[in-house]
Amino acid sequence: MTAPLRAPRTLGSLTISPLCLGGNAFGWTADEAASFAVLDAYAGGGGNFIDTADVYSAWVEGNRGGESETIIGRWLARRGRREEIVVATKGGGHPDFKGLAAETLKRAADESLRRLGTDHIDLYYTHFDDESVPVSEIISALDELVKAGKVREIGASNISPERLAASLAFSDSEGLARYVAVQPHYNLVSRETYEGELAAVAARNGLAAMPYFALASGFLTGKYRPDTPVESARSGRAGEYLATERGRRVLAALDRIAADRALSPATIALAWLAAQPTVAAPIASARTPDQLPPLLALSGVMLTESELASLSAASTPDV
């Protein structure tokens, strides 16, 4: 029997597809032409939700940050698809606009708008929390962006449960814009950061999670195996998972379920993540269009309770 399709999710005023396309490869491991091909294939496959950040990809020699936003902006303009696509970006990480002081954050948002070639950002995250800035200042600045029509919804990435709860409490007490989303590091081999109090705060307050590194830098695609070298800018990080007992257990469980389903391990890994409480849309990136089908297949896959339990047991952290 065919599994039911995952329905689009509502995120505040936004409607998003079940898979969010990460834009960190654009301007890094994918040039503009390759990025356009990926974006075309993603939209052609029914996706409407793209995630980027103002800092992508400042770490590449010769880049300044904002390359990903610029490529996405050019694609939106040339394809005429701005109204069809939900664009999420993050501020506070660009080398020229670092931190979350109010004026820095507002200037960073303006620069993102310029690079994206749009008059509004659908979902604007603070990229990394800045505990030197009171949550009242951060939320007030974000509220100004919302009231000005520059941002539709707001979210937080890389934030502690305590600061997230304080931010939500301030929004509620002052009647200001309120986070609707959280973007944590979360996947089958990295569960500790999100599961627990951060997930509990999100659940209590009705926030949706959009996990990044959903495929653990490619490790959960199954292409990393013992004694099998992989040409990838992320092979070092992915290889670290392979060196752990937990990583090998997870691969074995993914292989078994993927074989039973005649699907890719990547699809199964994303389906496990999408089934977790509060998760609305895992974020996964692609350098080429042929990497997209296993990611887009998420929309048609629902794992059984037994499959979910098997993967959860395999991914329990090593003691």
Sequence and secondary structure as in RCSB ss.txt:
>XXXX:A:sequence
MTAPLRAPRTLGSLTISPLCLGGNAFGWTADEAASFAVLDAYAGGGGNFIDTADVYSAWVEGNRGGESETIIGRW
LARRGRREEIVVATKGGGHPDFKGLAAETLKRAADESLRRLGTDHIDLYYTHFDDESVPVSEIISALDELVKAGK
VREIGASNISPERLAASLAFSDSEGLARYVAVQPHYNLVSRETYEGELAAVAARNGLAAMPYFALASGFLTGKYR
PDTPVESARSGRAGEYLATERGRRVLAALDRIAADRALSPATIALAWLAAQPTVAAPIASARTPDQLPPLLALSG
VMLTESELASLSAASTPDV
>XXXX:A:secstr
        EEETTEEE SSEEE TTBTTTB HHHHHHHHHHHHHTT  EEE  TTTTTTSTT  S HHHHHHHHH
HHHHT GGG EEEEEESEETTEES  HHHHHHHHHHHHHHHT S EEEEEESS  TTS HHHHHHHHHHHHHTTS
EEEEEEES  HHHHHHHHHHHHHHT   EEEEE B BTTB TTTTTHHHHHHHHTT EE  BSTTGGGGGGT  B
TTB    TTHHHHHHHHTSHHHHHHHHHHHHHHHHHT  HHHHHHHHHHTSTTB   EEE SSGGGSHHHHGGGG
    HHHHHHHHHHTS   
